[in-house]
């Protein structure tokens, strides 16, 4: 067997498990009462430990997640956010969809005045992806 053929067969060698988006744990997200509604204070949360997988290859997509929001009556509880983000670890989801899904789940749990989410992925195959998704509460 030549090197080219062995290289092509690598995709079947590991048979990496890929979980579906239905395994995401948005139900673990918690929020707590914010004592200063209307103050327009901005909260910034970031982690460089976000990981999901490519839905086609199962290879990891790693990135830095940055969340900036102005709370209204609720704030995101950080331990629950950590557990929620860990639920992405084996989920096959494209980068653009991951950012939008995270924003949707966070807005659902804390109903902020506004929120901006940035998911800055590490380079893969010489390509860098940064997904920015804004939310503003309807007037």
C-alpha positions as CSV (number, residue, x, y, z in Angstrom):
1,X,0.0,0.0,0.0
2,X,1.5,3.4,-1.0
3,X,1.6,6.5,1.2
4,X,-1.1,8.3,-0.7
5,X,-3.6,5.5,-0.2
6,X,-2.7,5.2,3.5
7,X,-3.1,8.9,3.9
8,X,-6.6,8.8,2.3
9,X,-7.6,6.0,4.7
10,X,-6.7,8.1,7.8
11,X,-10.2,9.5,7.9
12,X,-11.5,6.0,8.8
13,X,-8.7,5.1,11.0
14,X,-9.9,6.8,14.2
15,X,-13.6,6.8,13.7
16,X,-14.0,9.7,16.0
17,X,-17.4,9.9,17.7
18,X,-19.5,13.0,16.7
19,X,-22.4,14.0,19.0
20,X,-25.4,15.8,17.5
21,X,-26.5,19.3,18.5
22,X,-29.4,17.6,20.4
23,X,-26.9,16.7,23.1
24,X,-26.1,20.4,23.9
25,X,-27.1,21.2,27.5
26,X,-28.8,24.6,27.3
27,X,-31.0,23.5,30.2
28,X,-28.0,23.7,32.6
29,X,-27.6,27.4,32.1
30,X,-28.6,29.4,35.2
31,X,-29.0,33.1,35.8
32,X,-29.2,35.1,39.1
33,X,-31.0,38.3,40.0
34,X,-29.2,41.5,39.0
35,X,-29.4,44.2,41.7
36,X,-28.7,47.1,39.4
37,X,-31.1,47.0,36.4
38,X,-30.9,50.1,34.2
39,X,-27.3,50.9,35.2
40,X,-25.9,50.0,31.7
41,X,-23.0,48.2,33.2
42,X,-21.3,45.9,30.7
43,X,-20.2,42.4,31.7
44,X,-17.5,40.7,29.8
45,X,-16.8,37.0,30.1
46,X,-14.1,35.1,28.1
47,X,-12.6,31.7,27.9
48,X,-9.9,30.3,25.6
49,X,-11.1,26.7,26.3
50,X,-14.1,26.4,23.9
51,X,-14.0,23.2,21.9
52,X,-16.4,21.6,19.5
53,X,-15.7,19.3,16.5
54,X,-16.1,19.4,12.8
55,X,-19.3,17.7,11.9
56,X,-17.7,16.0,8.9
57,X,-14.2,14.9,10.2
58,X,-14.6,14.9,14.0
59,X,-11.4,16.9,14.3
60,X,-11.5,19.5,17.1
61,X,-12.3,23.2,16.5
62,X,-10.9,25.2,19.4
63,X,-11.3,28.9,20.1
64,X,-11.6,31.8,22.4
65,X,-15.2,32.8,23.3
66,X,-15.9,36.4,24.4
67,X,-19.3,37.4,25.7
68,X,-20.1,41.1,26.3
69,X,-23.5,42.0,27.6
70,X,-25.6,44.6,29.4
71,X,-27.8,42.8,31.9
72,X,-31.4,43.8,32.5
73,X,-32.7,41.8,35.4
74,X,-30.6,38.6,35.2
75,X,-26.9,37.8,35.0
76,X,-25.3,34.6,33.7
77,X,-24.1,32.2,36.4
78,X,-20.5,31.3,35.5
79,X,-20.3,27.7,36.7
80,X,-23.4,26.8,34.7
81,X,-21.9,28.6,31.7
82,X,-18.7,26.5,32.0
83,X,-20.8,23.3,32.1
84,X,-22.8,24.4,29.2
85,X,-19.7,25.1,27.1
86,X,-18.3,21.7,28.1
87,X,-21.4,20.1,26.5
88,X,-20.0,21.3,23.1
89,X,-16.8,19.2,23.5
90,X,-17.9,16.3,21.2
91,X,-20.7,18.0,19.2
92,X,-20.3,18.2,15.5
93,X,-21.2,21.8,14.6
94,X,-19.9,24.3,12.1
95,X,-18.2,27.3,13.5
96,X,-20.8,29.8,12.4
97,X,-23.6,27.8,13.9
98,X,-21.9,27.3,17.2
99,X,-21.6,31.1,17.7
100,X,-25.3,31.7,16.9
101,X,-26.5,28.8,19.0
102,X,-24.5,30.0,22.1
103,X,-25.9,33.5,21.7
104,X,-29.5,32.1,21.4
105,X,-29.2,30.0,24.5
106,X,-27.6,32.9,26.5
107,X,-30.2,35.4,25.5
108,X,-33.0,32.9,26.4
109,X,-31.6,32.4,29.9
110,X,-30.8,36.0,30.9
111,X,-32.8,38.3,28.5
112,X,-30.1,41.0,28.3
113,X,-30.5,44.6,27.0
114,X,-27.8,43.7,24.5
115,X,-25.2,41.0,24.0
116,X,-22.3,40.6,21.6
117,X,-20.6,37.2,21.2
118,X,-17.3,36.6,19.5
119,X,-15.9,33.1,18.8
120,X,-12.3,33.4,17.6
121,X,-11.2,30.0,16.4
122,X,-7.6,28.8,16.2
123,X,-6.2,28.4,12.7
124,X,-7.0,25.2,11.0
125,X,-5.6,24.3,7.6
126,X,-4.2,27.8,7.3
127,X,-7.6,29.4,7.7
128,X,-8.6,31.6,10.6
129,X,-12.3,32.1,11.5
130,X,-13.8,34.8,13.7
131,X,-17.6,34.8,14.1
132,X,-19.2,37.8,15.7
133,X,-22.9,37.7,16.5
134,X,-24.8,40.7,18.0
135,X,-28.1,40.8,19.9
136,X,-30.1,43.9,20.8
137,X,-33.5,43.7,22.6
138,X,-36.3,44.8,20.4
139,X,-37.4,48.3,21.2
